[in-house]
Amino acid sequence: MWYSICDACPNACWHVVLVKHPDTNKLLAYCRDCGAAWANPSDLTENSFVIASRVLPSGAAQPTQHDIAASEWEPLVHAEVTEDQYGTVGDINNALETERRRMAEQSGEPEPPMTPDLKS
């Protein structure tokens, strides 16, 4: 289950959901369609985004209800989106990995290592 904070991304995409950074446990807003991520609600309001594949080098994890309740994002959660609708953690991590590889290829940097599967 994903927690949606926007039905439409500021970049004209679909849902913006919350994901958890597996290394820091910080929650980020994320749009799987354009790959944008926002660190906090004011960044989302101003559409001051970063590229998710850059800030989630180990992939993303699914936040729990406890994670949501303890975050600054909690007041913005207005819907739950199923994995059938939005995709699994594996789907999101595959998209992040693909974007990292594409960016490395375009920049001429060495290909980044595969990230571990974070489907837990």
PAMIKE-559370 format. One line per 2 residues: their letters; for each residue x, y, z of N, C-alpha, C. Coordinates in nm, 3 decimals, m for minus. Layout:
BEGIN
A> X Y Z X Y Z X Y Z | ...
END
This chain:
BEGIN
MW> 0.084 m0.118 0.000 0.000 0.000 0.000 0.089 0.124 0.000 | 0.054 0.217 m0.085 0.124 0.346 m0.092 0.031 0.453 m0.037
YS> 0.089 0.556 0.021 0.013 0.666 0.076 0.027 0.786 m0.016 | m0.084 0.826 m0.075 m0.084 0.936 m0.171 m0.104 1.069 m0.101
IC> m0.024 1.166 m0.143 m0.040 1.301 m0.089 m0.089 1.399 m0.195 | m0.087 1.356 m0.322 m0.137 1.437 m0.433 m0.194 1.343 m0.538
DA> m0.309 1.378 m0.591 m0.365 1.299 m0.700 m0.296 1.328 m0.832 | m0.231 1.444 m0.839 m0.162 1.483 m0.962 m0.031 1.552 m0.927
CP> 0.075 1.501 m0.982 0.208 1.558 m0.963 0.212 1.701 m1.017 | 0.290 1.790 m0.954 0.304 1.926 m1.007 0.361 1.930 m1.149
NA> 0.423 1.819 m1.192 0.480 1.812 m1.327 0.384 1.747 m1.426 | 0.256 1.744 m1.391 0.148 1.694 m1.478 0.149 1.543 m1.495
CW> 0.184 1.473 m1.389 0.182 1.327 m1.392 0.063 1.276 m1.311 | 0.084 1.167 m1.239 m0.023 1.103 m1.164 0.003 1.120 m1.015
HV> m0.032 1.021 m0.934 m0.016 1.030 m0.788 0.127 1.060 m0.746 | 0.137 1.135 m0.639 0.263 1.152 m0.567 0.244 1.074 m0.437
VL> 0.332 0.978 m0.413 0.322 0.893 m0.295 0.444 0.912 m0.206 | 0.433 0.863 m0.085 0.546 0.869 0.007 0.628 0.742 m0.002
VK> 0.759 0.759 m0.009 0.853 0.648 m0.005 0.951 0.674 0.109 | 1.016 0.569 0.154 1.111 0.582 0.263 1.252 0.555 0.212
HP> 1.343 0.643 0.248 1.484 0.624 0.216 1.534 0.513 0.307 | 1.578 0.399 0.253 1.614 0.285 0.337 1.738 0.306 0.424
DT> 1.821 0.402 0.388 1.944 0.426 0.466 1.923 0.527 0.578 | 1.832 0.623 0.557 1.811 0.729 0.657 1.674 0.722 0.723
NK> 1.583 0.643 0.666 1.443 0.632 0.711 1.363 0.760 0.692 | 1.419 0.858 0.622 1.346 0.982 0.592 1.242 0.954 0.484
LL> 1.124 1.015 0.499 1.021 1.001 0.397 1.036 1.110 0.293 | 1.013 1.072 0.169 1.015 1.164 0.056 0.886 1.146 m0.022
AY> 0.840 1.253 m0.083 0.731 1.241 m0.179 0.795 1.201 m0.312 | 0.725 1.116 m0.387 0.785 1.060 m0.508 0.679 1.043 m0.617
CR> 0.715 1.078 m0.739 0.631 1.055 m0.856 0.702 0.953 m0.944 | 0.641 0.838 m0.960 0.706 0.733 m1.040 0.706 0.767 m1.188
DC> 0.614 0.852 m1.232 0.605 0.881 m1.375 0.716 0.974 m1.424 | 0.750 1.077 m1.346 0.856 1.168 m1.390 0.985 1.150 m1.313
GA> 0.982 1.072 m1.203 1.103 1.046 m1.127 1.143 1.157 m1.033 | 1.052 1.251 m1.007 1.082 1.360 m0.915 1.061 1.316 m0.770
AW> 1.134 1.378 m0.680 1.118 1.356 m0.536 1.125 1.490 m0.465 | 1.050 1.500 m0.357 1.045 1.622 m0.278 1.077 1.587 m0.134
AN> 1.167 1.663 m0.071 1.214 1.632 0.064 1.116 1.671 0.173 | 1.030 1.769 0.147 0.936 1.815 0.249 0.815 1.879 0.182
PS> 0.709 1.904 0.258 0.587 1.961 0.198 0.608 2.097 0.130 | 0.694 2.181 0.185 0.713 2.312 0.119 0.783 2.295 m0.015
DL> 0.874 2.199 m0.026 0.937 2.172 m0.156 0.833 2.127 m0.258 | 0.737 2.047 m0.214 0.631 2.003 m0.304 0.545 2.122 m0.348
TE> 0.510 2.207 m0.253 0.429 2.326 m0.285 0.498 2.414 m0.387 | 0.629 2.430 m0.372 0.708 2.514 m0.463 0.759 2.438 m0.585
NS> 0.732 2.308 m0.590 0.783 2.217 m0.692 0.935 2.227 m0.705 | 1.000 2.231 m0.590 1.145 2.230 m0.584 1.189 2.086 m0.564
FV> 1.198 2.014 m0.675 1.223 1.870 m0.668 1.367 1.835 m0.699 | 1.401 1.712 m0.664 1.529 1.652 m0.699 1.498 1.526 m0.779
IA> 1.598 1.472 m0.844 1.582 1.348 m0.919 1.590 1.232 m0.820 | 1.483 1.155 m0.811 1.473 1.048 m0.711 1.587 0.948 m0.721
SR> 1.627 0.914 m0.841 1.734 0.814 m0.856 1.866 0.863 m0.798 | 1.883 0.993 m0.785 2.005 1.048 m0.725 1.999 1.048 m0.573
VL> 1.882 1.072 m0.517 1.871 1.082 m0.371 1.832 0.949 m0.306 | 1.800 0.850 m0.388 1.768 0.717 m0.338 1.863 0.615 m0.401
PS> 1.994 0.628 m0.373 2.091 0.540 m0.439 2.074 0.392 m0.403 | 2.013 0.363 m0.290 1.988 0.224 m0.250 1.846 0.181 m0.281
GA> 1.774 0.262 m0.355 1.635 0.233 m0.384 1.544 0.293 m0.279 | 1.418 0.254 m0.285 1.317 0.306 m0.194 1.255 0.190 m0.117
AQ> 1.198 0.222 m0.003 1.123 0.125 0.076 0.983 0.181 0.098 | 0.891 0.094 0.133 0.755 0.135 0.161 0.744 0.181 0.305
PT> 0.691 0.301 0.328 0.675 0.347 0.466 0.560 0.275 0.534 | 0.569 0.264 0.664 0.461 0.205 0.743 0.367 0.316 0.790
QH> 0.254 0.277 0.845 0.162 0.376 0.902 0.230 0.453 1.015 | 0.314 0.384 1.092 0.388 0.450 1.199 0.484 0.555 1.142
DI> 0.552 0.521 1.032 0.643 0.618 0.966 0.565 0.742 0.925 | 0.448 0.719 0.867 0.365 0.831 0.819 0.323 0.919 0.936
AA> 0.271 0.854 1.042 0.220 0.928 1.158 0.328 1.013 1.224 | 0.453 0.969 1.216 0.564 1.041 1.279 0.627 1.144 1.187
SE> 0.571 1.165 1.069 0.636 1.254 0.970 0.559 1.384 0.951 | 0.627 1.478 0.891 0.564 1.605 0.856 0.465 1.591 0.740
WE> 0.468 1.477 0.673 0.380 1.452 0.560 0.240 1.407 0.602 | 0.224 1.359 0.725 0.101 1.296 0.769 m0.025 1.378 0.739
PL> m0.026 1.509 0.762 m0.149 1.585 0.734 m0.188 1.588 0.586 | m0.095 1.558 0.497 m0.123 1.563 0.353 m0.174 1.432 0.296
VH> m0.160 1.323 0.369 m0.204 1.193 0.319 m0.355 1.194 0.307 | m0.405 1.165 0.187 m0.550 1.168 0.166 m0.605 1.042 0.101
AE> m0.517 0.953 0.059 m0.565 0.831 m0.006 m0.458 0.722 0.004 | m0.506 0.600 m0.004 m0.417 0.486 m0.014 m0.427 0.432 m0.156
VT> m0.313 0.400 m0.214 m0.308 0.349 m0.351 m0.247 0.209 m0.343 | m0.313 0.113 m0.402 m0.265 m0.025 m0.394 m0.146 m0.046 m0.488
ED> m0.074 m0.153 m0.460 0.038 m0.190 m0.547 m0.012 m0.225 m0.687 | m0.132 m0.280 m0.697 m0.189 m0.309 m0.829 m0.205 m0.182 m0.911
QY> m0.234 m0.071 m0.845 m0.253 0.057 m0.914 m0.121 0.129 m0.940 | m0.031 0.125 m0.843 0.088 0.209 m0.851 0.216 0.132 m0.880
GT> 0.221 0.007 m0.841 0.341 m0.074 m0.859 0.397 m0.118 m0.726 | 0.481 m0.218 m0.731 0.544 m0.271 m0.610 0.672 m0.195 m0.579
VG> 0.728 m0.223 m0.464 0.858 m0.165 m0.429 0.961 m0.208 m0.534 | 0.952 m0.334 m0.576 1.044 m0.381 m0.679 1.030 m0.305 m0.810
DI> 0.905 m0.275 m0.849 0.882 m0.197 m0.971 0.946 m0.059 m0.959 | 0.926 0.005 m0.845 0.982 0.140 m0.825 1.134 0.133 m0.824
NN> 1.190 0.035 m0.755 1.336 0.025 m0.751 1.396 m0.009 m0.887 | 1.325 m0.087 m0.966 1.371 m0.113 m1.102 1.371 0.015 m1.184
AL> 1.267 0.097 m1.168 1.261 0.225 m1.240 1.374 0.318 m1.196 | 1.402 0.322 m1.066 1.513 0.405 m1.016 1.647 0.356 m1.071
ET> 1.665 0.225 m1.074 1.789 0.166 m1.127 1.805 0.198 m1.276 | 1.698 0.185 m1.351 1.702 0.216 m1.494 1.739 0.361 m1.516
ER> 1.682 0.450 m1.436 1.714 0.593 m1.449 1.860 0.620 m1.413 | 1.911 0.555 m1.308 2.052 0.574 m1.271 2.144 0.529 m1.385
RR> 2.112 0.417 m1.445 2.194 0.366 m1.557 2.187 0.460 m1.678 | 2.067 0.510 m1.707 2.050 0.601 m1.821 2.131 0.728 m1.797
MA> 2.123 0.782 m1.677 2.196 0.905 m1.646 2.347 0.881 m1.652 | 2.394 0.767 m1.604 2.537 0.735 m1.610 2.582 0.721 m1.754
EQ> 2.500 0.657 m1.835 2.534 0.639 m1.977 2.544 0.774 m2.047 | 2.451 0.864 m2.020 2.452 0.996 m2.084 2.569 1.082 m2.037
SG> 2.611 1.063 m1.912 2.719 1.146 m1.859 2.857 1.087 m1.886 | 2.861 0.961 m1.932 2.988 0.896 m1.957 3.053 0.840 m1.831
EP> 2.981 0.847 m1.718 3.032 0.790 m1.594 3.023 0.638 m1.599 | 3.103 0.569 m1.518 3.090 0.424 m1.513 2.950 0.385 m1.465
EP> 2.905 0.272 m1.514 2.772 0.225 m1.477 2.767 0.197 m1.327 | 2.662 0.245 m1.258 2.654 0.221 m1.113 2.624 0.075 m1.086
PM> 2.661 0.029 m0.966 2.631 m0.111 m0.932 2.483 m0.131 m0.913 | 2.439 m0.256 m0.930 2.300 m0.289 m0.907 2.270 m0.268 m0.759
TP> 2.151 m0.215 m0.730 2.111 m0.199 m0.591 2.045 m0.327 m0.544 | 2.050 m0.354 m0.415 1.986 m0.476 m0.364 1.835 m0.466 m0.376
DL> 1.772 m0.579 m0.382 1.627 m0.584 m0.387 1.574 m0.547 m0.249 | 1.488 m0.444 m0.242 1.439 m0.394 m0.114 1.292 m0.429 m0.094
KS> 1.249 m0.545 m0.137 1.108 m0.581 m0.132 1.056 m0.617 0.007 | 1.125 m0.593 0.111 1.078 m0.634 0.243 0.961 m0.554 0.293
END
